[in-house]
Amino acid sequence: MKKTLVLFAMVFAASFVFAQGNISNVEQTGNENKAGVTQIGATNSSLVVQNNDLNEVEVAQEGAGNLNEMQATGGNNLVKVAQVGDLNNSVTLITEANNTVNSSQAGNNNVTRQELNTASSTTTSIQEGDNNKTVQTQNGLGNNSIFSQTVGNGNISTQDQNGENSNIAVDQLGDNNNTTVIQSGLSNNVAARQEGNGNNMAVSQNGNNNFAGGENEVLLDQFGDDNSATLVQEGDLNASAIFQTGNDNEAINSQQGGTNNSIINQAGGTNTATVTQSDN
């Protein structure tokens, strides 16, 4: 009887470890494939690789310490990732055109990284919780778009676009948020908004005829205390708008090129505004 109990305990322990450390690897070759991965538990990991066009993948993870990596080497694919829990990590790598990537995280210490080395692709990342980090990169010509929203404290959102006809929209709600947007190319759009205390915002555009509703127009909104906004535009026909509401805000606008415009609106005490314009 003792041997039977010991054997049962060993089997139960092995099953418990397996349940807490599941691994899923999916690889699809061909067109119009669909993959769905659902993991519930801690320390799970998921890898999905799709090598052709018109594929769809949905990954759902719930628990702490989950990891997900999605790789797509084809075009016109759809990627959806949802993670609920702590210490989750989602990585998506796209190398072809006309793809759509969505990622949503809820919990603490989550990290999302999306790299789209392609043209005319769309990426979206939404995070809710504390100490989240979002990194989004797009390289390629065409109508690219980036949207990032973080809700919570200590979030960092970083975007980087290299191409033309691109769009970036960043919305952060909470304290100690940091937003960095870098655009290189023509006809780019930027719209960023922060609500909370101690937020930082930095936007850099390098190219001609960038716009957000107008020629090289960048709209930046901040609501709260101790916020700072830095805008650097290099190129021709630039226009900028910075709106701040709260105390101890700082706005810096640097424009290089011809036919520049700058609008800074501050409401509150001890605010500072600096504008530098050059026609060459």
Summary of the structure (lengths in Angstrom):
residues: 280
radius of gyration: 22.4
end to end distance: 89.0
largest distance: 90.0
contacts: 1028
relative contact order: 0.07
helix: 7%
strand: 56%
